[in-house]
Amino acid sequence: VQLQASGGGLVQAGGSLKLSCAASASRTIVSIMTMGWYRQAPGKQRELVATITSGGSTNYVDSVKARFTISRDNAKRTVYLQMDSLKPEDTAVYYCNAKLGSSDIWGQGTLVTVSS
């Protein structure tokens, strides 16, 4: 399974971006994976941003609750991260992640820069 993330870019504070992560696996495989987004800011450790299970249950880090929304479209084999009310502290490389059994799969990352 490979993950291809896209949608990053430069945005002003208060703006929005939508990240996408396409999985190169069958719809059946994608539908059973827990998908997520992580981010790593300069000089900081990678942190969990949001996850969505195969059943659609979601989880968010406190700092993005009510601003970010994770969703998935199994038919398109894609997971999304809608980011609203962006803040400069959201600046980071965002990584897509998929968990399948004991396997932990990572995409290549997409840079999000929020200017003040």
Residue, then its C-alpha position, 0 to 999 in steps of 0.5 A: v500500500q502506498l499513500q500520496a498526500s496533496g493539497g498543502g500550500l501557503v495560506q494566511a491565518g484564518g484561511s482554509l486548506k483541504l488535504s487529500c491522501a490517496a491510497s494505492a490499494s483496493r477499496t476493500i483494503v482501504s475500507i478496513m484501514t484506520m487512516g490518519w493525519y500527523r504533522q511535524a513542525p520545525g524542531k518538534q516531534r511528529e504529532l497526531v492531528a486526527t484519525i478516522t476508523s473504518g467505521g467512521s469514528t474520529n479523534y482529534v488532538d485538542s489544538v485542532k478540535a472544532r477547526f479541522t475535520i477528517s473524512r474518508d471516501n472509501a470508493k475513491r480510496t481517499v482520506y481528507l483533512q479539511m482545515d479551517s481557521l488556520k493559525p501560524e502554529d498549524t505550520a508543519v509538514y502533514y503526513c498521511n498514515a494508514k494502519l492495517g493490522s500490525s502495519d504502519i504505512w506513511g505517505q510522503g508529507t505535504l507542507v502547510t505554511v500559515s502566515s500571520 
